[in-house]
Amino acid sequence: MADRLLSVAEAAERLGVGERFIRRLVSERRVRYVKVGKHVRIHSTALDAYVEARTVEPVRTRRSGFRTAA
């Protein structure tokens, strides 16, 4: 599947956020984008990279063998 260019509205829907958040990402240059005339388009792979870079893995803590009395 080819890397699709998404509009701001499509990118917002894909991430489950508002258009304002996507526009802020663009204005702060926190996500790669393409200007097509006056329109802003975002590669779907750029959104995937943004999400991947901000994904936090869970930390597994080792539980002690001792339990507290109830």
DOKOL-828126 format. One record per residue: x, z, y of N, C-alpha, C in turn. Coordinates in steps of 0.02 Angstrom, whole numbers. Each point is the difference from the previous one (the first is absolute). Example, Ala and Ser with C-alpha at 12.3 -4.5 7.8 and 13.67 -1.06 7.14 Angstrom:
<n_x->660; n_z->390; n_y->-284; ca_x->-45; ca_z->0; ca_y->59; c_x->45; c_z->0; c_y->60>
<n_x->-18; n_z->-36; n_y->53; ca_x->42; ca_z->3; ca_y->59; c_x->-39; c_z->37; c_y->55>
// end
This chain:
<n_x->42; n_z->0; n_y->-59; ca_x->-42; ca_z->0; ca_y->59; c_x->45; c_z->0; c_y->62>
<n_x->-17; n_z->-42; n_y->47; ca_x->39; ca_z->-6; ca_y->61; c_x->-9; c_z->62; c_y->44>
<n_x->52; n_z->13; n_y->40; ca_x->-4; ca_z->56; ca_y->47; c_x->-49; c_z->-18; c_y->55>
<n_x->-55; n_z->35; n_y->4; ca_x->-54; ca_z->-17; ca_y->46; c_x->9; c_z->34; c_y->67>
<n_x->-16; n_z->-35; n_y->54; ca_x->0; ca_z->29; ca_y->67; c_x->-68; c_z->31; c_y->13>
<n_x->0; n_z->64; n_y->17; ca_x->-61; ca_z->36; ca_y->12; c_x->-11; c_z->12; c_y->74>
<n_x->-62; n_z->-2; n_y->22; ca_x->-16; ca_z->18; ca_y->68; c_x->4; c_z->75; c_y->7>
<n_x->-4; n_z->25; n_y->60; ca_x->2; ca_z->72; ca_y->11; c_x->-59; c_z->34; c_y->-36>
<n_x->-58; n_z->-31; n_y->4; ca_x->-60; ca_z->28; ca_y->-33; c_x->9; c_z->2; c_y->-76>
<n_x->27; n_z->-54; n_y->-29; ca_x->11; ca_z->-2; ca_y->-72; c_x->52; c_z->51; c_y->-22>
<n_x->53; n_z->7; n_y->40; ca_x->52; ca_z->49; ca_y->-16; c_x->-28; c_z->71; c_y->3>
<n_x->-41; n_z->13; n_y->50; ca_x->-30; ca_z->66; ca_y->7; c_x->-45; c_z->15; c_y->-60>
<n_x->-40; n_z->-49; n_y->-20; ca_x->-44; ca_z->10; ca_y->-57; c_x->40; c_z->11; c_y->-64>
<n_x->54; n_z->-36; n_y->-8; ca_x->41; ca_z->6; ca_y->-60; c_x->31; c_z->70; c_y->-6>
<n_x->21; n_z->29; n_y->57; ca_x->30; ca_z->66; ca_y->-1; c_x->-52; c_z->56; c_y->7>
<n_x->-61; n_z->-18; n_y->17; ca_x->-52; ca_z->50; ca_y->8; c_x->8; c_z->40; c_y->64>
<n_x->24; n_z->-33; n_y->52; ca_x->10; ca_z->32; ca_y->65; c_x->-35; c_z->-42; c_y->53>
<n_x->0; n_z->24; n_y->62; ca_x->-30; ca_z->-37; ca_y->54; c_x->46; c_z->-53; c_y->29>
<n_x->-28; n_z->-48; n_y->34; ca_x->39; ca_z->-53; ca_y->31; c_x->49; c_z->28; c_y->52>
<n_x->-20; n_z->54; n_y->33; ca_x->42; ca_z->31; ca_y->50; c_x->66; c_z->24; c_y->-30>
<n_x->-3; n_z->27; n_y->-61; ca_x->61; ca_z->23; ca_y->-34; c_x->47; c_z->-59; c_y->-14>
<n_x->-28; n_z->-56; n_y->-23; ca_x->41; ca_z->-59; ca_y->-14; c_x->31; c_z->-26; c_y->64>
<n_x->-39; n_z->-2; n_y->53; ca_x->28; ca_z->-24; ca_y->64; c_x->55; c_z->46; c_y->25>
<n_x->-6; n_z->65; n_y->-13; ca_x->54; ca_z->47; ca_y->19; c_x->63; c_z->-13; c_y->-42>
<n_x->-9; n_z->-14; n_y->-65; ca_x->58; ca_z->-16; ca_y->-42; c_x->36; c_z->-61; c_y->27>
<n_x->-38; n_z->-49; n_y->21; ca_x->29; ca_z->-62; ca_y->27; c_x->35; c_z->14; c_y->66>
<n_x->-33; n_z->36; n_y->45; ca_x->30; ca_z->12; ca_y->66; c_x->63; c_z->43; c_y->-5>
<n_x->2; n_z->46; n_y->-49; ca_x->59; ca_z->41; ca_y->-10; c_x->51; c_z->-34; c_y->-46>
<n_x->-16; n_z->-61; n_y->-22; ca_x->43; ca_z->-39; ca_y->-45; c_x->18; c_z->37; c_y->-63>
<n_x->-49; n_z->35; n_y->-28; ca_x->10; ca_z->37; ca_y->-62; c_x->-19; c_z->-42; c_y->-61>
<n_x->-29; n_z->-59; n_y->11; ca_x->-17; ca_z->-46; ca_y->-53; c_x->17; c_z->-71; c_y->25>
<n_x->24; n_z->-42; n_y->-47; ca_x->17; ca_z->-69; ca_y->19; c_x->-64; c_z->-40; c_y->12>
<n_x->1; n_z->-43; n_y->50; ca_x->-58; ca_z->-40; ca_y->15; c_x->21; c_z->-68; c_y->27>
<n_x->-49; n_z->-45; n_y->5; ca_x->12; ca_z->-68; ca_y->24; c_x->-48; c_z->-12; c_y->57>
<n_x->25; n_z->-30; n_y->54; ca_x->-44; ca_z->-20; ca_y->56; c_x->-18; c_z->-73; c_y->-10>
<n_x->-64; n_z->-14; n_y->-3; ca_x->-25; ca_z->-68; ca_y->-5; c_x->-40; c_z->-12; c_y->64>
<n_x->33; n_z->-28; n_y->50; ca_x->-31; ca_z->-5; ca_y->65; c_x->-7; c_z->71; c_y->28>
<n_x->-62; n_z->19; n_y->16; ca_x->-11; ca_z->68; ca_y->24; c_x->-23; c_z->47; c_y->-55>
<n_x->-7; n_z->-27; n_y->-61; ca_x->-24; ca_z->39; ca_y->-56; c_x->58; c_z->33; c_y->-38>
<n_x->-14; n_z->57; n_y->-28; ca_x->49; ca_z->36; ca_y->-41; c_x->-21; c_z->-6; c_y->-72>
<n_x->47; n_z->-18; n_y->-43; ca_x->-12; ca_z->-5; ca_y->-72; c_x->53; c_z->41; c_y->-36>
<n_x->-20; n_z->31; n_y->-54; ca_x->45; ca_z->43; ca_y->-38; c_x->2; c_z->-25; c_y->-72>
<n_x->62; n_z->-9; n_y->-25; ca_x->8; ca_z->-21; ca_y->-70; c_x->-25; c_z->55; c_y->-46>
<n_x->-33; n_z->-18; n_y->-53; ca_x->-23; ca_z->50; ca_y->-48; c_x->58; c_z->37; c_y->-31>
<n_x->57; n_z->-33; n_y->-9; ca_x->59; ca_z->34; ca_y->-28; c_x->28; c_z->50; c_y->50>
<n_x->-8; n_z->-12; n_y->65; ca_x->23; ca_z->48; ca_y->51; c_x->-41; c_z->64; c_y->-4>
<n_x->-65; n_z->-7; n_y->-13; ca_x->-42; ca_z->59; ca_y->-9; c_x->19; c_z->38; c_y->-63>
<n_x->14; n_z->-37; n_y->-54; ca_x->21; ca_z->32; ca_y->-62; c_x->66; c_z->38; c_y->11>
<n_x->47; n_z->-30; n_y->37; ca_x->64; ca_z->33; ca_y->14; c_x->-10; c_z->62; c_y->43>
<n_x->-45; n_z->-3; n_y->48; ca_x->-15; ca_z->58; ca_y->43; c_x->-26; c_z->58; c_y->-42>
<n_x->-48; n_z->-15; n_y->-44; ca_x->-29; ca_z->52; ca_y->-43; c_x->53; c_z->28; c_y->-48>
<n_x->39; n_z->-44; n_y->-30; ca_x->52; ca_z->22; ca_y->-47; c_x->52; c_z->45; c_y->33>
<n_x->19; n_z->-17; n_y->62; ca_x->50; ca_z->39; ca_y->36; c_x->-26; c_z->70; c_y->18>
<n_x->-66; n_z->7; n_y->5; ca_x->-28; ca_z->64; ca_y->21; c_x->-34; c_z->38; c_y->-57>
<n_x->9; n_z->-24; n_y->-61; ca_x->-28; ca_z->33; ca_y->-58; c_x->43; c_z->60; c_y->-18>
<n_x->-32; n_z->57; n_y->-7; ca_x->36; ca_z->62; ca_y->-16; c_x->-15; c_z->18; c_y->-72>
<n_x->53; n_z->7; n_y->-39; ca_x->-7; ca_z->19; ca_y->-70; c_x->-13; c_z->74; c_y->-6>
<n_x->-40; n_z->21; n_y->-48; ca_x->-13; ca_z->71; ca_y->-8; c_x->62; c_z->36; c_y->-27>
<n_x->6; n_z->63; n_y->19; ca_x->55; ca_z->41; ca_y->-23; c_x->-25; c_z->43; c_y->-57>
<n_x->32; n_z->-3; n_y->-56; ca_x->-20; ca_z->42; ca_y->-56; c_x->42; c_z->63; c_y->2>
<n_x->-33; n_z->55; n_y->5; ca_x->35; ca_z->63; ca_y->0; c_x->0; c_z->29; c_y->-70>
<n_x->52; n_z->33; n_y->-16; ca_x->5; ca_z->30; ca_y->-66; c_x->-34; c_z->68; c_y->3>
<n_x->-49; n_z->8; n_y->-42; ca_x->-37; ca_z->63; ca_y->-1; c_x->39; c_z->50; c_y->-42>
<n_x->2; n_z->61; n_y->23; ca_x->34; ca_z->52; ca_y->-39; c_x->-43; c_z->19; c_y->-60>
<n_x->33; n_z->30; n_y->-49; ca_x->-36; ca_z->20; ca_y->-60; c_x->-38; c_z->65; c_y->9>
<n_x->10; n_z->31; n_y->57; ca_x->-34; ca_z->64; ca_y->13; c_x->-65; c_z->-12; c_y->36>
<n_x->-49; n_z->37; n_y->-21; ca_x->-66; ca_z->-5; ca_y->33; c_x->-15; c_z->67; c_y->32>
<n_x->-37; n_z->-3; n_y->53; ca_x->-19; ca_z->62; ca_y->34; c_x->-62; c_z->29; c_y->-33>
<n_x->-3; n_z->65; n_y->0; ca_x->-59; ca_z->33; ca_y->-29; c_x->-59; c_z->-7; c_y->47>
<n_x->-57; n_z->-12; n_y->-29; ca_x->-59; ca_z->-11; ca_y->41; c_x->-33; c_z->65; c_y->19>
// end
